[in-house]
Amino acid sequence: MTKIRTGDLTTHVQRLPAAPVPDRVGPPPVVVFVHGLLTDSLASYYFTLGPAFAAAGVEVIMYDLRGHGRTDRPRTGYQLERFVADLAALLDELDLGQPVHVIGNSFGGSVASGLAAWFPHHTATVTMIEAEPPVAAWTHHMAVGLADAKAKLAHDDAIGWIAANHGAHTARLSKGAIRILQTTTMAEDVAHSRVIDDSLAEITCPVLAIFGDESGLAAQVPDLESKLDRCRTVVLPDQGHSVLVERTDETRDIILAWLRDHTATELVGTRG
């Protein structure tokens, strides 16, 4: 376990070294994985994409967002720009010597988009998995969703219902979400975040966006393709929001192919 000071936080970070690639010239590409809100942590990438990317010759960085996992949990300061600044500070501290490929799931995709808009020198590409860029409409969606979660999880019988209908693991994650919502101002802060312009003109790096066709977020596809100069969208059929967990292999293959097209160094499986 590694703890790194990032601004006003101590952030929990885990790194997986890139596997050797024959005849590689130069350093391996670096991917930073950004997890989702409330029920998530960097652990989700340990069991999905992280090891596979390292095995493919990519240096992998995973970290816990503020308020999550083993990173500090201040009472206040959960506007999106604080999450983005944390990531920029982490990259400054790591001093990697190259822009990184940022892959964000759900809320993590909004963080990744914010990094691309406000810290473009750090960002080689962005991949959003079931995520939205943080435009004005996004703050409304977040406000409604977080208020609903805070109200429903506050009921005494909520965890019992979740355990009975969704299993013990989901119930445990929901208990963690309750603690975050009850001990911080996250639900209120995220809704008042800095946003990027609806034109998405601030995002100039290549963007890959992956959606499930049943989640509702795939409705963004025409907008993203019309506003972003270098954008690829993928919509997985018969899939809801849990793309990362339920379609791990497809997601891995899509993103690794994307990286092969957007990196100057070799990855395992690129040739032949």
C-alpha angles and dihedrals in degrees: 000000000000126000119197128185110239111179108296094353142073104224127204110229133180125190131195116199120232115257113244115270117203114248094002113164116205131000122321119260115265124227123194115200118209117195132211133265132281104344097042141079139165087280090080089069093050088064097040126024109353103081093040092053092049090050089052091058101267124130106233127209121185126176141172115249119236110286093019137096113336096339118106118278110213116187094238139021106078102138112131092249089061091055090048092048089051090056093047090050090050091052091048090052093047091050093201096176094229141060114267136228106240118206116189130184118208107317087009088065090057089052090050091051090049091053090052091050100043103026104031093159088068097048126081096166139344127222117192117196110196091334143127130224108248099258123147094274089055091063089056092050091049094047092052095044097047094045089051092049093048092050097045097043091051091071114102094231096046097097092046091053091048092049092050095047104030106021139254095288093057090045091054091050090048091054088056090050091052091053092051093048094046098045100040140044092239096123091054099038101051091056090059097051129139109261138202123240118276089241089068087218090139090068106078103156123089113281130204116192123190122190141172112237093227099051100077094234091094087076086082093068099095091045094050093046093049097046104038117068095206107035135138121188128195124189116195114212123236092012135125130195098302095081095138094055102032100039100031098141095048091046091049093051094046094051096043090052088050091051091050088058094047106042132077094215131073125262126199109273095022095115131048 
